[in-house]
Amino acid sequence: DTPGVTRDLNYRDAEWEGKAYAVVDTGGFYPKHDDNIFTQIKEQAIFAMDEADVIVHLFDGKEGLNPYDSDLAELLRASGKPVLWVVNKVDAVEREDRVIDFYSLGLENVMTVSAATGYNFDEFMEALFVLLPESEPEEVDYPKIAIVGRPNVGKSTLVNALLGKRRLLVSPVPGTTRDAIDTVCTYYGKKYLLIDTAGIRRKDRKGYSIERFAMVRTLRAIERADICVLLIDAKEGLVTEDQKIAGLVHDHGKSVLFVLNKWDLVKEPDKRYKRLTKILDREMWFFPKASVLTTSGAEKKRITKLYPHIDELMAERKKRISTAELNKFLSTISVPPHKGKQVKLFYITQYRTEPPGFAIFTNRPDGIKDNHLRHIEARLREDFGFNATPIRIRVRGRS
């Protein structure tokens, strides 16, 4: 309840009555504050508005109108985006009069809600979905590949090299790609959709530093992809941001292909490759048996080697193991007793692909711990593969 504690963008997928949407929660907006923290918050808010389909301007009904509300309302009207004007902390009909002061801003159709109690929430969501554009599932029957990586690792240069033409803006300045750009390319008659994640420019023309928000746009590309090609600067090596992006790829159930780009700048390549692959095996342990390629997008060296690896990864993602094979596998797995009682593993089945997911049925779900699941996952990979592809394992009870 302390004002101003939300300083970062919080980006989450959500669903309401079967309708999916994404919501970005920004920090409190202070248009004319001089403090550096508040300047960053303002940048975040402007970035979120630029990305959004609909903007919700949330007022504090308990505190009432404040000078910043007027400044922000003016900015939102100038954005040209649909805006919902909503007064929060109105939790009953008798408090509806809290909305009156906000009409002085020249607003129309001001709504009231209480986030704490859910008052008027259904009405708010209905109004929101009237404004949201219809979204259609992507009808693409060929692999969707997201080219991801931190700024200036050569993402757009690699895509241009793969396409054989200057499809994307390329510049030595980190992040010259304005937005994520989809391009269909063909290799030996087979089509692939390449998603070049949004480049991150130092300063956008609208006044915010986009570099701080790279993860938001990277996340969008990862969500849409089947496979993520994670570019790593071969000269600089693995850094924390590379690991964060790999974590996002894994969390979203996408397969990965590691590419050491700018390999033409590496001295003693054999020694460097051994060192980097050793580091990747250790730091990216959650992607076992992931392939590591070396490329030079600038010199167009070894770039077409990506395609056979992408085909292999798609096969791993779509692999389905019969229940008979899985139960034969399960008969070789044992779990120690839990609280003095035997843990029985009845059967296992694969309930999904892309990414592969398995359900294990047992008499004691609470007796199967994370370390047991890690062991089962390792054994699944040993017997069936699923290289560089996340595996989901659910435990279900059965008496």
QUITA-V191377 format. One record per helix or strand of 3 or more residues. SS is the DSSP state (A for helix, B for strand). FROM is the first residue (numbers start at 1). TO is the last residue. If there is no record, write none. Layout:
<<SS:FROM:TO> <SS:FROM:TO>>
//
This chain:
<<B:10:16> <B:19:25> <A:36:51> <B:54:60> <A:67:79> <B:82:88> <A:93:105> <A:121:131> <B:144:148> <A:155:163> <B:181:187> <B:190:196> <A:210:224> <B:227:233> <A:240:251> <B:255:261> <A:263:265> <A:269:283> <B:292:294> <A:305:318> <A:323:330> <B:345:352> <B:357:362> <A:365:367> <A:370:384> <B:392:397>>
//
